[in-house]
Amino acid sequence: MDKKINQAVIRIPCNLQEFFFYWVKFLKPLHNLTEREIQVAAELLLERYEISKTLEDPNFIDTVLLSPESKTKIREKVGITVQHFNCVYKRLKEVKIIVNNNQINKRFIPKLYPNENNFNLTLFFEFDICK
């Protein structure tokens, strides 16, 4: 007997900034961030992606990304105060988006490749229908 597969494919048109926001939003069960915290995390990931176009070493990418200059750029882009940004940054550490002495947790970095115009995200929900 063939096993039936429940699946759905949904296309979500977006630009890169929206993609990273949606990405962090989809991962909300893993971090439970607020909307503003999601916005900051998305901007961090977008900036990381842009830096990765010119640098290859992941550690160096994170060093550049989490430098005071990059943090200021992201904070200004999101439009929050230094104090609020510092609170959000601390929260990103608490939920382990930022780990190991200021590196972005690889779990939260989507594998985007230059010159690609799409990203496939597969969610696998396994549940017990008897519960």
C-alpha positions in Angstrom: 0.0 0.0 0.0 1.4 3.4 -1.0 1.8 5.9 1.8 0.1 9.2 1.1 2.1 12.4 1.6 0.5 15.5 2.9 2.2 18.5 1.4 1.6 22.0 0.2 3.8 24.4 -1.8 3.3 28.1 -1.3 5.2 30.7 -3.3 6.1 33.9 -1.4 7.3 36.8 -3.6 9.6 39.1 -1.7 12.8 41.2 -1.8 15.9 40.3 0.2 15.0 42.5 3.2 11.5 40.9 3.3 13.0 37.4 2.9 15.2 37.8 6.0 12.2 39.2 8.0 10.0 36.2 6.9 12.9 33.8 7.6 13.3 35.0 11.2 9.5 35.1 11.6 9.2 31.4 10.4 11.7 30.4 13.0 9.8 32.1 15.8 9.1 28.7 17.6 12.9 28.5 18.1 13.4 31.9 19.6 10.1 33.6 20.5 11.4 37.1 19.7 9.2 40.2 19.6 8.5 42.0 16.3 11.2 44.6 16.9 13.7 41.9 17.9 12.8 40.0 14.7 13.4 43.1 12.7 16.8 43.6 14.2 17.7 39.9 13.7 16.5 40.1 10.1 18.7 43.2 9.5 21.7 41.5 11.0 21.2 38.5 8.7 20.7 40.7 5.7 23.9 42.6 6.5 25.7 39.3 7.0 24.5 38.1 3.6 25.8 41.3 2.0 29.2 41.0 3.7 29.4 37.3 2.7 29.4 38.4 -1.0 32.9 39.8 -0.6 34.3 37.7 2.3 34.5 34.0 2.6 35.7 33.2 6.1 32.6 32.9 8.4 34.5 34.0 11.5 35.7 37.1 9.7 32.2 37.8 8.3 30.8 37.7 11.9 33.7 39.9 13.1 32.8 42.6 10.5 29.1 42.1 11.0 29.2 42.6 14.8 31.7 45.4 14.7 30.6 48.7 16.3 30.3 50.3 12.9 28.0 47.6 11.5 25.9 47.6 14.7 25.5 51.4 14.4 24.4 51.0 10.7 21.8 48.3 11.6 20.5 50.3 14.6 20.1 53.4 12.5 18.4 51.4 9.7 15.9 49.9 12.2 15.5 53.3 13.9 16.0 52.5 17.6 18.1 54.1 20.3 21.5 52.7 21.4 19.9 51.5 24.7 17.1 49.7 22.9 19.5 48.1 20.5 21.7 46.9 23.4 18.6 45.3 25.0 17.7 43.6 21.7 21.3 42.5 21.2 21.3 41.0 24.7 18.1 39.2 23.9 19.5 37.8 20.7 22.3 36.3 22.8 19.8 34.9 25.3 17.9 33.0 22.6 21.2 31.9 21.1 20.9 33.7 17.8 24.2 35.2 18.7 26.6 32.7 20.3 30.3 31.9 21.0 31.6 35.4 21.6 29.7 37.2 19.0 29.0 34.9 16.1 25.7 34.3 14.4 24.4 30.8 15.2 24.7 28.8 12.0 21.2 27.3 12.7 19.7 30.7 11.9 21.7 31.5 8.8 19.8 30.5 5.6 22.0 29.1 2.9 21.6 31.6 0.2 23.9 31.6 -2.8 24.8 34.6 -5.0 22.9 35.0 -8.2 20.1 32.7 -7.0 16.6 34.3 -7.0 14.8 31.8 -4.8 15.1 29.8 -1.5 13.2 26.6 -0.7 12.3 26.1 3.0 11.0 22.6 3.9 9.1 22.3 7.1 8.5 18.8 8.3 5.8 18.5 10.9 5.5 15.1 12.5 2.6 14.7 15.0 0.8 12.0 16.7 -2.8 12.0 15.6 -3.8 9.7 18.5 -3.1 12.5 21.1 
